[in-house]
Amino acid sequence: MKTNGRESGLDEISDWEWRAQQARYRVKSLALSCECTPRQLERYFARRFAITPHSWMDQLRLRDVRARLHSGELPKNITQEVGFAHAPQLSFWCKRVSGHRLREFVGVLAR
């Protein structure tokens, strides 16, 4: 249903990156902060940004991890801040998303 020429109350949100960080890069938590269901968020992202919320948050998280590592922070210190319980989870995720293990990922950033 359209209201005032807008398709959704989600159109009113402009602080997506901040919300994603606060949600620790979890779709369900982001949807909750936007007062919608995860499925509504998926449909909105598909229509508005042509990407899934999960993929979009992976890109943001990768950028955040890259910036923190580049500034010299240790992986064990950023693990929980970027939404992982343990450093090995962060390493596995880096391998999946970037194609590099965390150690290699740090080396790639240093180049």
MARBA-3410 file (N, C-alpha, C, O; in Angstrom, 1 decimal):
111
0.8,-1.2,0.0,0.0,0.0,0.0,0.9,1.2,0.0,1.9,1.3,0.8 ~ 0.6,2.2,-0.9,1.3,3.4,-0.9,0.7,4.5,0.0,-0.5,4.6,0.1 ~ 1.6,5.2,0.7,1.1,6.3,1.5,2.0,7.5,1.2,3.2,7.5,1.2 ~ 1.3,8.6,0.8,2.0,9.9,0.5,3.1,9.6,-0.6,4.2,10.2,-0.6 ~ 2.8,8.8,-1.6,3.7,8.6,-2.7,4.9,7.7,-2.4,5.7,7.5,-3.2
4.9,7.2,-1.2,6.0,6.3,-0.8,5.4,4.9,-0.7,4.3,4.7,-0.3 ~ 6.3,3.9,-0.9,5.8,2.5,-0.9,5.8,1.9,0.5,5.1,1.0,0.8 ~ 6.6,2.5,1.4,6.8,1.9,2.7,7.4,2.9,3.7,8.0,3.9,3.3 ~ 7.1,2.6,5.0,7.8,3.4,6.0,9.3,3.2,6.0,10.0,4.1,6.6 ~ 9.8,2.2,5.3,11.2,2.0,5.2,11.9,3.1,4.4,13.1,3.3,4.5
11.1,3.7,3.5,11.6,4.8,2.7,12.0,6.0,3.6,12.9,6.8,3.1 ~ 11.5,6.1,4.8,11.9,7.2,5.7,13.2,7.0,6.3,13.8,8.0,6.9 ~ 13.7,5.8,6.3,15.0,5.5,7.0,16.2,6.0,6.1,16.2,5.7,4.9 ~ 17.1,6.7,6.7,18.3,7.2,6.0,19.6,6.7,6.7,20.6,6.8,6.1 ~ 19.5,6.1,7.9,20.7,5.7,8.6,20.9,4.2,8.6,21.1,3.6,9.6
20.8,3.7,7.3,20.9,2.2,7.2,22.2,1.7,7.7,22.2,0.6,8.4 ~ 23.4,2.3,7.4,24.6,1.8,7.9,24.7,1.7,9.4,25.2,0.8,10.0 ~ 24.3,2.8,10.0,24.3,2.8,11.5,23.5,1.7,12.1,23.8,1.0,13.0 ~ 22.3,1.6,11.5,21.3,0.5,12.0,21.9,-0.9,11.8,21.8,-1.7,12.6 ~ 22.6,-1.1,10.7,23.3,-2.4,10.4,24.3,-2.7,11.5,24.4,-3.8,12.0
25.1,-1.6,11.8,26.2,-1.8,12.8,25.5,-2.1,14.2,26.0,-3.0,14.9 ~ 24.5,-1.4,14.5,23.8,-1.6,15.8,23.2,-3.0,15.8,23.1,-3.6,16.9 ~ 22.7,-3.5,14.7,22.1,-4.8,14.6,23.2,-5.9,14.6,22.9,-7.1,14.4 ~ 24.5,-5.5,14.6,25.6,-6.4,14.6,25.5,-7.3,13.3,25.9,-8.4,13.2 ~ 25.1,-6.6,12.2,25.0,-7.1,10.9,24.1,-8.4,10.8,24.4,-9.3,10.0
23.0,-8.4,11.5,22.0,-9.5,11.5,20.7,-9.0,10.9,20.2,-8.0,11.3 ~ 20.2,-9.7,9.9,19.0,-9.2,9.2,17.8,-9.2,10.1,17.1,-8.2,10.1 ~ 17.7,-10.2,11.0,16.5,-10.2,11.9,16.6,-9.0,12.8,15.5,-8.4,13.1 ~ 17.8,-8.7,13.3,17.9,-7.5,14.2,17.6,-6.2,13.5,17.0,-5.3,14.0 ~ 18.1,-6.1,12.2,17.9,-4.9,11.5,16.4,-4.7,11.2,15.9,-3.6,11.3
15.7,-5.8,10.8,14.3,-5.8,10.6,13.6,-5.3,11.8,12.6,-4.5,11.8 ~ 14.0,-5.8,13.0,13.3,-5.4,14.2,13.5,-3.9,14.5,12.6,-3.3,14.9 ~ 14.7,-3.4,14.2,14.9,-2.0,14.4,14.1,-1.1,13.5,13.9,0.1,13.7 ~ 13.8,-1.7,12.3,13.0,-1.0,11.3,11.5,-1.2,11.5,10.7,-0.7,10.7 ~ 11.1,-2.0,12.5,9.7,-2.3,12.8,9.1,-3.0,11.6,8.0,-2.6,11.2
9.8,-4.0,11.0,9.2,-4.8,10.0,9.7,-6.3,10.1,10.5,-6.6,11.0 ~ 9.2,-7.1,9.3,9.7,-8.5,9.3,10.9,-8.7,8.4,11.1,-7.8,7.5 ~ 11.7,-9.7,8.7,12.8,-9.9,7.8,12.4,-10.0,6.3,13.1,-9.6,5.4 ~ 11.3,-10.7,6.1,10.8,-10.8,4.7,10.5,-9.5,4.1,10.7,-9.3,2.9 ~ 9.8,-8.6,4.8,9.5,-7.3,4.3,10.8,-6.5,4.0,10.9,-5.8,3.0
11.8,-6.7,4.8,13.1,-6.0,4.6,13.7,-6.6,3.3,14.3,-5.8,2.5 ~ 13.6,-7.9,3.1,14.2,-8.5,1.9,13.5,-8.0,0.7,14.2,-7.6,-0.3 ~ 12.2,-7.9,0.7,11.5,-7.4,-0.5,11.8,-5.9,-0.7,12.0,-5.5,-1.9 ~ 11.9,-5.1,0.3,12.3,-3.7,0.2,13.7,-3.5,-0.4,13.8,-2.7,-1.3 ~ 14.6,-4.3,0.1,16.0,-4.2,-0.4,16.1,-4.6,-1.8,16.8,-4.0,-2.6
15.3,-5.7,-2.2,15.3,-6.1,-3.6,14.8,-5.0,-4.5,15.4,-4.8,-5.6 ~ 13.7,-4.4,-4.1,13.1,-3.3,-4.9,13.9,-2.1,-4.9,14.1,-1.4,-6.0 ~ 14.5,-1.7,-3.8,15.1,-0.4,-3.7,16.6,-0.4,-4.0,17.1,0.5,-4.6 ~ 17.3,-1.5,-3.6,18.8,-1.5,-3.7,19.2,-2.6,-4.6,20.4,-2.7,-4.9 ~ 18.3,-3.5,-5.1,18.7,-4.6,-5.9,19.8,-5.6,-5.3,20.7,-6.0,-6.0
19.6,-5.8,-4.0,20.6,-6.7,-3.3,19.8,-7.2,-2.1,18.9,-6.5,-1.6 ~ 20.3,-8.3,-1.6,19.6,-8.8,-0.3,20.2,-8.1,0.9,21.3,-7.6,0.8 ~ 19.4,-7.9,1.9,20.0,-7.3,3.1,21.2,-8.0,3.7,22.2,-7.4,4.1 ~ 21.2,-9.3,3.6,22.4,-10.1,4.0,23.7,-9.8,3.2,24.7,-9.5,3.8 ~ 23.5,-9.7,1.9,24.7,-9.4,1.1,25.2,-8.0,1.3,26.4,-7.7,1.3
24.2,-7.1,1.4,24.6,-5.7,1.7,25.3,-5.5,3.0,26.3,-4.8,3.1 ~ 24.8,-6.2,4.0,25.5,-6.2,5.3,26.8,-6.9,5.3,27.8,-6.5,6.0 ~ 27.0,-7.9,4.5,28.3,-8.5,4.3,29.3,-7.5,3.8,30.5,-7.4,4.2 ~ 28.9,-6.7,2.8,29.7,-5.7,2.2,30.1,-4.6,3.2,31.3,-4.2,3.3 ~ 29.1,-4.2,4.0,29.4,-3.2,5.1,30.4,-3.8,6.1,31.3,-3.1,6.5
30.1,-5.0,6.5,30.9,-5.7,7.6,32.4,-5.8,7.0,33.3,-5.6,7.8 ~ 32.5,-6.2,5.8,33.9,-6.4,5.2,34.6,-5.0,5.2,35.8,-5.0,5.5 ~ 33.9,-4.0,4.9,34.5,-2.6,4.9,34.9,-2.3,6.3,36.0,-1.7,6.5 ~ 34.0,-2.6,7.3,34.3,-2.3,8.7,35.6,-3.1,9.1,36.5,-2.5,9.8 ~ 35.6,-4.3,8.8,36.7,-5.2,9.2,38.0,-4.7,8.6,39.0,-4.6,9.2
37.9,-4.4,7.3,39.1,-3.9,6.6,39.6,-2.6,7.2,40.8,-2.5,7.4 ~ 38.7,-1.7,7.5,39.2,-0.4,8.1,39.8,-0.6,9.5,40.8,0.0,9.8 ~ 39.2,-1.5,10.3,39.7,-1.7,11.6,41.1,-2.4,11.6,42.0,-2.1,12.3 ~ 41.2,-3.4,10.7,42.5,-4.1,10.6,43.6,-3.1,10.0,44.7,-3.2,10.5 ~ 43.2,-2.3,9.1,44.1,-1.4,8.5,44.6,-0.4,9.5,45.8,0.1,9.4
43.8,0.0,10.5,44.2,0.9,11.5,45.0,0.3,12.6,45.5,1.0,13.5 ~ 45.2,-1.0,12.5,46.1,-1.7,13.4,45.4,-2.5,14.5,46.1,-3.0,15.4 ~ 44.1,-2.5,14.5,43.4,-3.2,15.6,43.6,-4.7,15.4,43.7,-5.2,14.2 ~ 43.7,-5.4,16.5,43.9,-6.9,16.4,42.5,-7.6,16.1,41.5,-7.1,16.6 ~ 42.6,-8.7,15.3,41.3,-9.4,15.0,40.5,-9.8,16.3,39.3,-9.7,16.3
41.2,-10.2,17.3,40.5,-10.7,18.5,39.8,-9.5,19.2,38.8,-9.7,19.9 ~ 40.3,-8.3,19.0,39.6,-7.1,19.6,38.4,-6.6,18.8,37.5,-6.0,19.3 ~ 38.3,-7.0,17.5,37.2,-6.5,16.7,36.1,-7.6,16.5,35.0,-7.3,16.0 ~ 36.4,-8.8,16.9,35.5,-9.9,16.6,34.1,-9.7,17.0,33.2,-9.8,16.2 ~ 33.9,-9.4,18.3,32.6,-9.2,18.8,31.9,-7.9,18.3,30.7,-7.9,18.1
32.7,-6.9,18.0,32.2,-5.6,17.5,31.6,-5.8,16.1,30.7,-5.0,15.8 ~ 32.1,-6.7,15.4,31.5,-6.9,14.0,30.6,-8.1,13.9,30.3,-8.6,12.8 ~ 30.2,-8.6,15.1,29.1,-9.6,15.1,29.5,-11.0,15.2,28.7,-11.9,14.8 ~ 30.7,-11.4,15.6,31.1,-12.7,15.7,31.4,-13.1,17.2,31.8,-12.2,18.0 ~ 31.2,-14.3,17.6,31.5,-14.7,18.9,33.0,-15.0,19.1,33.5,-14.8,20.2
33.6,-15.6,18.1,35.0,-16.0,18.2,35.8,-15.6,17.0,35.3,-15.5,15.9 ~ 37.1,-15.4,17.2,38.0,-15.0,16.0,38.0,-16.1,14.9,38.0,-15.7,13.7 ~ 37.9,-17.4,15.2,37.8,-18.3,14.1,36.6,-18.1,13.2,36.6,-18.4,12.0 ~ 35.5,-17.7,13.8,34.3,-17.4,13.0,34.6,-16.2,12.0,34.2,-16.2,10.9 ~ 35.3,-15.2,12.5,35.6,-14.1,11.7,36.5,-14.5,10.6,36.4,-14.1,9.4
37.5,-15.4,10.9,38.4,-15.9,9.9,37.7,-16.7,8.8,37.9,-16.5,7.6 ~ 36.8,-17.6,9.2,36.0,-18.3,8.3,35.2,-17.4,7.4,35.1,-17.6,6.2 ~ 34.5,-16.4,8.0,33.7,-15.5,7.3,34.5,-14.7,6.2,34.1,-14.5,5.1 ~ 35.7,-14.3,6.7,36.6,-13.5,5.7,37.0,-14.4,4.5,37.0,-13.9,3.4 ~ 37.2,-15.7,4.8,37.6,-16.6,3.7,36.4,-16.7,2.7,36.5,-16.7,1.5
35.2,-16.9,3.3,34.0,-17.0,2.5,33.7,-15.8,1.7,33.3,-15.9,0.5 ~ 33.8,-14.6,2.3,33.4,-13.4,1.6,34.5,-12.8,0.7,34.2,-12.3,-0.4 ~ 35.7,-12.8,1.2,36.8,-12.2,0.4,37.7,-13.2,-0.4,38.4,-12.8,-1.3 ~ 37.6,-14.5,0.0,38.4,-15.5,-0.6,39.8,-15.6,0.1,40.6,-16.4,-0.4 ~ 40.0,-14.9,1.2,41.2,-14.9,1.9,41.0,-15.3,3.4,40.0,-14.8,4.0
41.8,-16.1,4.0,41.8,-16.3,5.4,42.1,-15.0,6.1,42.7,-14.1,5.5 ~ 41.8,-14.9,7.3,42.0,-13.7,8.1,43.5,-13.2,8.0,43.8,-12.1,7.8 ~ 44.4,-14.2,8.2,45.9,-13.8,8.1,46.2,-13.3,6.7,46.9,-12.3,6.6 ~ 45.7,-14.0,5.7,46.0,-13.5,4.4,45.3,-12.2,4.1,45.8,-11.3,3.4 ~ 44.1,-12.1,4.7,43.3,-10.9,4.5,44.1,-9.7,5.1,44.1,-8.6,4.4
44.7,-9.8,6.2,45.5,-8.8,6.8,46.7,-8.4,5.9,47.0,-7.3,5.7 ~ 47.3,-9.5,5.4,48.4,-9.3,4.4,48.0,-8.6,3.2,48.8,-7.7,2.7 ~ 46.9,-8.9,2.6,46.4,-8.2,1.4,46.1,-6.7,1.7,46.4,-5.9,0.9 ~ 45.6,-6.4,2.9,45.4,-5.0,3.2,46.7,-4.2,3.4,46.7,-3.0,3.1 ~ 47.7,-4.9,3.8,49.0,-4.2,4.0,49.7,-3.8,2.7,50.6,-3.0,2.7
49.3,-4.5,1.6,49.9,-4.2,0.3,49.5,-2.8,-0.2,50.0,-2.4,-1.3
END
